[in-house]
Amino acid sequence: MGTELLAPLDLAFWHLESDAHPMHLGALAVFAPAPGATPPHVLELLRTRAAAIPRLRMCVRDVLLPVGGAAWTVDKDFDVHRHVRRVAVDEGDFMAGATRLAGELMEQPLGRGLPPWQMYLIGGADDGPFAVLVKLHHALADGMRAVAIGAGIFDEIAAATARSATRGRPAVPPRSWLPDPREVAGMALGRIGEVGRALGVGASVVRAGRLDLRSTAFTAPSSGTRRLATADLDATALQRIRRAEGGTANDILLAVVAGALRRWMAERGEAPEGSDPRALVPVSRRRPGGAVSGNRLSAYLLDLPVGAADPRERLRAVRAAMDRNKAAGPLKGAGAVAVLADQLHPLAHRFGAPLAANAARMLFDLLVTSVPLPRSALSLGGCPLSALYPMAPLARGQSLAVALSTYGGRVHVGLVADGKALPDLDRLAGAVEEEFEGLRELVTGGRVPVPVS
């Protein structure tokens, strides 16, 4: 693997980062123990498999052309021991200790002179469950690409990769930053269309920007601290709700997040009415068989109906808003600000990143994203994967990001928050489970819930 320019959106994520605002995403994978899978064995397996993933050997270097640009290059001094480490959990409750420790590890920015990723083997008792925390810089991958990269550590994916290598299947080389002359004309025509779309997005961003910035629990000066909490929902019950109420599973999960925020705000003594927070809901623009690297993202903006007391009313409001977003498409509207970033010159990202970072709260209050996972069962060293909690980065001036993934019949929810702004994040995670259960009983059990005032 040679040299490959960072795409504009990747470059934007690279320059948006600061010590107090790390721009890495992550996942906490929890495994059940298996005979013979000792911590030293699992640690060595992690290192071997991570070192075999070509993308994880790449680091970012500045380039002369284009001015202000940067490129992925192979780290000639790559040492996997710098990236994969073991840490212990002392608490009797393994999950509580693992999530606390994962939050502390997520605070720490990734070293910019090295390939921008880390893995931590988090273990308690040698014969008990363990977890693997994976941190990848957002410049390296979006959510879908992060799954593709991280999946290389699992037994099933590693075995399939080894079989492909044995058959001599040629690796797909990275796209060179020097285009083939035959492609120049087509690229120019495509660029004209992209610039036209970007102008439309730019106008939408200006129209959607909020000048009356409110101070809420979700928008606060960053302390640089991180807390992590998790929730688990029944995926079978989710499908029952979907069949009964219509819409998509994602619509229902967004409505559950809205209801959980309402419960949580009420417990904090905050009035939910008139304070619907705006969520950024990322949408992948990655095409099957397309480029394997870089970020390919757009997003929708959604006002979460926290002010609505009735769960069904919240779900109807979410469905209607998401239907409008989908009708407009992922390349239109202010949520497609990532498309606009794709059209900017590298110098604009290098020098305009601080301004762009501070402008995020003008568009949205929190992030809610769904991360797709493989449907098949996964394991590491024979230890079955029991849960995987995705973690999204926090934008500057924002305090909460919610990520969801489905695996093994469960929806795993990872909540990342600024540790000082939301010290009661565990209570919000509990409210997510309570809200989901209340909606399930309402839809499938006939119970009429008492509205949360």
C-alpha positions in Angstrom: 0.0 0.0 0.0 1.5 3.3 -1.1 0.5 6.9 -0.7 -3.2 8.1 -0.9 -4.5 11.6 -0.4 -6.9 12.2 2.4 -10.4 12.9 0.9 -11.7 16.4 1.8 -14.1 15.1 4.5 -11.3 13.0 6.0 -9.1 16.1 6.1 -11.9 18.1 7.8 -12.1 15.5 10.6 -8.3 15.5 10.9 -8.2 19.2 11.4 -11.3 19.5 13.6 -9.5 17.7 16.4 -8.0 19.3 19.5 -6.9 17.9 22.9 -10.3 18.7 24.4 -12.2 17.5 21.3 -10.8 14.1 20.1 -12.3 13.1 16.8 -12.2 9.3 17.1 -15.1 6.9 17.1 -15.0 3.6 18.9 -16.7 0.4 20.0 -16.7 -1.6 23.1 -17.0 -5.3 22.2 -17.8 -7.7 25.1 -16.9 -11.4 24.9 -17.9 -14.4 27.0 -15.0 -16.6 28.2 -14.0 -19.9 26.5 -11.7 -22.7 27.6 -8.0 -22.1 26.8 -8.5 -18.4 25.8 -6.2 -16.9 28.4 -5.6 -13.1 28.4 -2.0 -13.4 27.1 -3.3 -15.6 24.2 -6.1 -13.2 23.3 -3.7 -10.2 23.5 -1.3 -11.8 21.1 -4.1 -12.8 18.8 -5.4 -9.2 18.8 -1.9 -7.9 17.9 -1.3 -10.4 15.1 -4.7 -9.7 13.5 -4.5 -6.0 13.8 -1.0 -5.9 12.3 -2.4 -7.9 9.3 -4.9 -5.2 8.4 -3.2 -3.0 5.9 -5.2 0.1 6.7 -4.0 0.0 10.3 -0.4 0.5 9.2 -1.1 3.9 7.6 -0.4 7.2 9.2 -1.1 10.8 8.1 1.7 13.0 6.6 1.5 16.5 5.1 2.2 16.8 1.4 3.5 19.6 -0.8 0.6 19.3 -3.4 -2.1 20.1 -3.1 -1.2 22.9 -0.7 -2.7 22.2 2.7 -3.3 18.6 1.9 -2.3 15.4 3.6 -1.9 11.8 2.6 -2.0 8.3 4.1 1.4 6.7 4.0 2.7 3.4 5.3 4.4 3.8 8.7 7.8 2.3 8.1 8.4 2.0 11.9 5.0 0.4 12.6 5.0 -1.5 15.9 1.7 -3.1 16.8 2.7 -3.1 20.5 2.2 0.7 20.5 -1.4 0.2 19.6 -2.7 -2.9 21.3 -2.5 -3.0 25.1 -4.0 -4.8 28.0 -5.7 -3.0 31.0 -7.3 -4.5 34.0 -10.6 -3.9 35.7 -10.7 -4.1 39.5 -14.4 -3.7 40.2 -16.5 -6.7 41.0 -19.1 -5.6 38.4 -17.2 -6.2 35.2 -19.5 -4.2 32.9 -19.6 -1.2 35.2 -15.8 -1.3 35.5 -15.3 -1.8 31.7 -17.6 1.1 30.8 -16.0 3.4 33.3 -12.5 2.6 32.0 -13.6 2.8 28.4 -14.9 6.3 29.1 -11.5 7.4 30.5 -9.7 5.8 27.5 -12.0 7.6 25.1 -10.8 10.9 26.6 -7.3 10.5 25.3 -6.5 11.8 21.8 -4.8 9.4 19.4 -1.1 10.1 18.6 -1.0 12.1 15.4 2.5 10.9 14.4 1.4 7.2 14.4 -1.4 5.3 12.7 -4.4 6.8 14.4 -6.0 3.9 16.2 -5.8 2.0 19.5 -7.1 -1.3 20.8 -7.4 -2.2 24.5 -8.0 -5.6 25.9 -10.0 -4.9 29.1 -10.1 -7.9 31.5 -11.2 -8.7 34.9 -10.8 -12.3 36.3 -8.8 -14.5 33.9 -11.7 -16.9 33.6 -14.4 -14.3 33.2 -15.7 -12.1 30.5 -13.5 -9.5 28.8 -13.9 -6.6 26.4 -12.0 -5.0 23.6 -12.2 -1.2 23.1 -11.4 -0.1 19.6 -10.6 3.5 18.8 -10.3 4.7 15.2 -9.8 8.3 14.1 -12.8 9.6 12.2 -10.4 10.6 9.4 -9.6 6.9 9.0 -13.2 5.7 8.7 -16.9 6.4 9.0 -19.1 4.0 11.0 -19.6 1.5 8.1 -15.9 1.5 7.2 -14.9 1.3 10.9 -16.9 -2.0 11.1 -15.2 -3.3 8.0 -11.7 -2.5 9.4 -12.4 -3.7 13.0 -14.0 -6.9 11.8 -10.6 -8.2 10.9 -9.9 -9.1 14.5 -12.8 -11.7 14.6 -12.1 -15.4 14.0 -14.6 -15.7 11.2 -13.4 -12.7 9.2 -9.7 -13.5 9.8 -10.2 -17.0 8.6 -12.0 -15.8 5.4 -9.2 -13.3 4.8 -6.6 -16.0 5.2 -8.4 -18.2 2.7 -8.5 -15.4 0.1 -4.8 -14.8 0.6 -4.1 -18.5 0.1 -6.0 -18.5 -3.2 -3.8 -15.6 -4.3 -6.6 -13.1 -4.8 -4.9 -9.7 -5.6 -5.4 -7.0 -3.1 -7.3 -3.9 -4.3 -4.7 -1.1 -4.4 -5.6 2.3 -3.0 -6.6 4.9 -5.5 -3.7 7.1 -6.5 -4.0 10.8 -5.9 -2.7 11.3 -9.5 -5.7 10.6 -11.8 -5.5 8.7 -15.1 -5.5 11.3 -17.9 -8.5 9.5 -19.5 -10.5 10.2 -16.4 -9.9 14.0 -16.3 -12.8 15.0 -18.5 -15.3 12.9 -16.6 -13.9 14.1 -13.3 -14.4 17.7 -14.5 -18.0 17.2 -15.5 -18.7 15.4 -12.2 -17.1 18.2 -10.3 -19.3 20.8 -11.8 -22.4 18.8 -10.7 -20.9 18.4 -7.2 -20.2 22.1 -6.8 -23.8 22.9 -7.8 -25.1 20.5 -5.2 -22.7 22.1 -2.6 -24.1 25.5 -3.3 -27.5 24.2 -2.6 -26.4 22.6 0.6 -24.6 25.8 1.6 -27.8 27.8 1.2 -29.7 25.2 3.3 -27.0 25.4 6.1 -27.4 29.1 6.3 -31.2 28.9 6.4 -31.1 26.2 9.1 -28.5 27.8 11.3 -29.9 29.0 14.7 -28.9 32.4 15.9 -30.8 32.0 19.2 -28.4 29.4 20.7 -30.0 27.9 23.8 -28.0 26.6 26.7 -29.2 23.1 27.4 -27.8 19.9 28.9 -26.7 18.9 25.5 -24.8 22.0 24.6 -22.1 23.0 27.1 -18.4 24.0 27.0 -16.3 20.9 26.7 -14.4 19.8 29.7 -12.4 17.2 27.8 -13.8 14.4 30.0 -15.8 11.5 28.7 -18.4 9.2 30.3 -19.8 6.1 28.6 -23.0 4.3 29.4 -24.8 1.4 27.7 -28.3 0.1 27.2 -29.7 -3.1 25.8 -33.0 -3.5 23.9 -34.8 -6.6 22.5 -34.5 -6.6 18.7 -37.4 -9.0 18.4 -39.7 -6.6 20.3 -38.4 -3.8 18.1 -39.7 -5.7 15.0 -43.0 -6.3 16.7 -43.4 -2.6 17.3 -42.4 -1.8 13.7 -45.0 -4.2 12.3 -47.7 -2.8 14.6 -46.9 0.9 14.1 -45.3 1.1 10.7 -42.2 3.1 9.8 -38.7 1.8 10.1 -36.8 0.3 13.0 -34.6 3.4 13.0 -37.7 5.6 13.3 -38.7 3.7 16.4 -35.3 3.9 17.9 -35.2 7.7 17.3 -38.6 8.0 19.0 -37.3 5.9 22.0 -34.3 8.3 22.3 -36.8 11.2 22.3 -38.9 9.6 25.0 -35.8 8.7 27.1 -34.6 12.3 26.9 -38.1 13.4 28.1 -38.0 11.1 31.1 -34.4 12.1 32.0 -35.2 15.8 31.7 -38.3 15.5 33.9 -36.2 13.7 36.6 -33.7 16.6 36.4 -36.5 19.1 37.0 -36.2 20.5 33.4 -39.4 21.2 31.4 -39.4 19.1 28.3 -42.1 21.2 26.5 -40.7 23.7 24.1 -37.2 22.3 24.2 -37.1 19.8 21.4 -33.4 19.1 20.8 -32.2 18.8 17.2 -30.4 15.6 16.3 -27.9 15.0 13.5 -28.7 11.6 12.0 -25.8 10.4 9.8 -26.6 8.7 6.5 -24.0 6.7 4.6 -23.3 7.6 0.9 -21.1 4.6 0.5 -22.1 2.5 -2.6 -21.7 -1.3 -2.7 -18.4 -2.1 -4.5 -17.3 1.6 -4.2 -14.2 3.0 -2.6 -13.1 1.1 0.5 -11.5 4.0 2.3 -12.5 7.4 3.5 -15.7 8.9 4.8 -18.8 8.9 2.6 -21.3 10.6 4.8 -24.3 12.9 4.7 -26.9 13.4 7.4 -30.5 14.4 8.2 -31.5 16.9 10.8 -34.4 15.9 13.1 -36.1 17.8 15.9 -36.6 15.1 18.5 -40.2 15.4 19.8 -39.3 15.6 23.5 -42.2 17.9 24.2 -44.8 15.3 23.1 -46.2 13.4 26.1 -47.7 10.5 24.2 -45.2 7.8 22.9 -47.3 7.1 19.8 -47.4 10.9 19.0 -43.6 11.0 19.3 -43.3 8.1 16.9 -45.6 9.6 14.4 -43.7 12.9 14.6 -40.4 11.1 14.0 -41.8 9.1 11.1 -43.2 12.2 9.4 -40.0 14.2 9.8 -37.8 11.3 8.6 -40.1 10.7 5.6 -39.6 14.3 4.6 -35.9 14.0 5.0 -35.8 10.8 2.8 -38.0 12.4 0.2 -35.5 15.3 -0.1 -32.6 12.8 -0.2 -29.2 12.7 1.6 -27.7 15.3 -0.8 -30.1 18.1 0.1 -30.8 20.1 3.2 -28.6 21.5 5.9 -27.9 18.0 7.3 -25.8 17.3 4.2 -23.1 19.7 5.5 -20.6 16.9 5.0 -21.2 17.1 1.3 -20.3 20.7 1.4 -17.0 19.8 3.2 -16.2 17.5 0.3 -16.0 20.5 -2.0 -13.6 22.6 -0.1 -9.9 23.1 -0.8 -7.5 21.5 1.7 -6.4 25.0 2.8 -10.0 25.8 3.8 -10.0 22.7 6.1 -6.6 23.5 7.6 -7.3 27.1 8.5 -11.1 27.0 8.8 -11.4 24.0 11.1 -11.7 26.1 14.4 -14.5 28.2 12.9 -16.3 25.1 11.6 -16.0 23.3 14.9 -17.6 26.1 16.8 -20.4 26.3 14.3 -21.7 22.8 14.8 -24.0 23.7 17.7 -25.7 26.2 15.3 -27.1 23.2 13.4 -27.7 20.5 16.0 -27.6 19.6 19.7 -26.7 15.9 19.7 -25.9 13.1 17.4 -27.9 9.9 17.0 -26.5 7.3 14.7 -27.1 3.6 13.8 -24.1 1.4 12.9 -24.8 -1.8 10.9 -23.0 -5.0 12.0 -22.6 -8.4 10.4 -25.6 -10.7 11.0 -23.5 -13.8 11.6 -22.1 -14.9 15.0 -18.6 -13.6 15.8 -15.9 -14.7 18.1 -12.3 -13.9 19.2 -10.0 -16.8 20.1 -13.1 -19.0 20.4 -14.7 -16.5 22.8 -18.2 -15.6 21.5 -19.0 -11.9 21.0 -22.0 -11.2 23.3 -22.4 -7.4 22.8 -21.0 -4.5 20.8 -21.6 -0.9 21.9 -20.7 1.7 19.2 -19.4 5.1 20.4 -19.6 8.3 18.3 -17.4 11.4 18.8 -18.7 14.6 20.4 -18.7 17.8 18.4 -17.3 20.9 20.0 -19.8 22.5 22.4 -22.0 19.4 22.5 -22.3 16.9 25.3 -24.1 13.8 24.1 -23.8 11.3 21.2 -26.0 8.2 21.0 -25.0 5.2 18.7 -26.9 2.0 18.2 -26.1 -1.4 16.7 -28.0 -4.7 16.4 -26.3 -8.0 17.1 -27.4 -11.4 18.4 -31.0 -10.4 18.8 -30.3 -7.3 20.9 -30.0 -3.6 20.1 -26.9 -2.3 21.9 -26.9 1.4 22.7 -23.7 3.3 23.4 -24.0 6.7 25.0 -20.9 9.0 25.0 -21.1 12.2 27.0 -19.0 15.0 28.4 -18.3 13.8 31.9 -18.9 17.1 33.6 -21.9 18.3 31.6 -23.8 14.9 32.0 -22.5 13.2 35.2 -25.8 11.3 35.4 -25.4 9.6 32.0 -26.2 6.2 33.6 -29.6 7.4 34.4 -30.2 8.4 30.8 -29.1 4.9 29.7 -31.7 3.5 32.1 -34.3 5.8 30.7 -33.7 4.4 27.2 -34.5 0.9 28.4 -37.5 2.1 30.4 -38.9 4.1 27.4 -38.4 1.1 25.1 -40.2 -1.2 27.5 -43.0 1.2 27.9 -43.5 1.5 24.1 -43.3 -2.3 23.8 -46.1 -2.8 26.4 -48.2 -0.1 24.9 -48.0 -1.6 21.4 -48.0 -5.3 22.1 -49.5 -5.5 25.6 -52.3 -3.1 25.5 -51.1 -1.1 28.5 -51.8 2.6 28.4 -48.8 4.3 29.9 -49.0 7.3 32.3 -47.6 10.3 30.3 -44.2 11.6 31.6 -44.9 15.2 32.6 
